[in-house]
Amino acid sequence: QVQLVESGGGLVQAGGSLRLSCAASGQTFSRYTMGWFRQAPGKEREFVAAVGRSGGSTYYADSVKGRFTISRDNAKNTVYLQMNSLKPEDTAVYYCAAEMGSAIYTPVRYDYWGQGTQVTVSS
């Protein structure tokens, strides 16, 4: 079992920045690929970014590439999502998730999920 707790969401103006954190506890954090997903009202949950076990490989949705950066600190059992140049369309609940395979982009393949943190970007 892995428990995930997100933090860092909030209200920000367009063009601003936020840094999300996801703290993990339970099984060995470094065994898991970590992902960030988001879900806006009335929309399906969508992939945002993922980072491999060592942190050396990162993956991004086209909509956030160049604006968001995912990273992890295995010593602190934490994964981060630095979000810059935020847009109103980035408004959503952001979830972190963990999976032991290499699914990367597919939500249903992730084994553990946090409770989510709200990000609201005003225009």
N, C-alpha and C positions, 0 to 999 in steps of 0.2 A: 504494500500500500504506500502511496505517496499522497501527502496533503499539500495543497498549493494555495497560497494566499496572495492575492494581488493588492497593490496599493499604488497611489500616485495619480489617480484620476482626478478630474475636476472640470471647472469651467474656464475656458481660455478664449481669447479673441483670435480671429483668423490671423494667421501669420505668426502666432505664438508657438511656444514649445511646452511639452510636458515630458516627464520621464516616469514610465511605469516600472514597477518592480514586482517580482513574483518570488516569494520565499517558499522553498520546498522543505519538507521534513518527511521522515520515514526512510524508505530504502535509498540506496546510494544514488545521489543526484547525478553523478557523472555517467551513470548507465543509460540515461535517458536523453533522447533528442527532445528539445523544448520548442514549443511553438506559441505564437500569439495569434489569436483569432478575434474577430469582432462581429457583432450582430446589431444592426440597426432595427428600429421598429418596423415590423412588417416584411423584413427581409431575412434571407437565410444567413446562417453563420458562415463567414468567409475567412479564408486564410489571409494573414497579414505578413508574418515573418516566422522563420524557424532558424534554429542554430543547432549544429551537430554536437556530439557528446563532448568533444574537446574544445569547442568554440572556434575551430578553424574553418568550418563551413557554414555559410549563411545563405539564406534564401528569402526572397521578397516577392510580394505581389507587385505587379506592374504599377498599381495605383499608388504605392508608397515608396517605390524605389527612388533613391536619391534624397528622400526626406526623412525616412525612419532608419534607425540602426538598432539591430538586436545584438546583444552580447550576454555573456554569462560569466559568473565567477564561481567555479566549482568549490573553492575553499569556503565560500559563504553560502553555498546552496541557493543561489539567487540568479535569476535571469532578468534582464532589463530590456526595455524598449524605449529608446530615445526618439521622441517624435518632434520634428521641427517643421516649420512652414505649414502649420496645421490649417486645414480647410474645413468649412462647414460640413462637407460630405464625409469627413472623418468621424463625425459624431456617431457614437455607438457605445455599447457595452463591450469592453475588451476583456478577453479571457486568456489565461495562459493554460497550457496543456502539456502533458508529458507522454511520450511513447517510446517503446524500446526498439521499434523497427526502423524503417526508413520511409514511412509514409509521407512525411513532410507536409504535403498540401491537403490531405484528406482528413477532415475532422473526425469521421467515424473510426478512423484507425488509431486515434489517440486514446490512451487508457485512463488518464486521470485529468481532471479539470478543476480549476479554481472557481470561485463564486462570481467572479467578474468585477470590474470597476468601470464606472461610468465616465466617459469622456464626452464633453459637450463643447463644440467650437461655435462661437457666435460670429455672425458676419458683421 
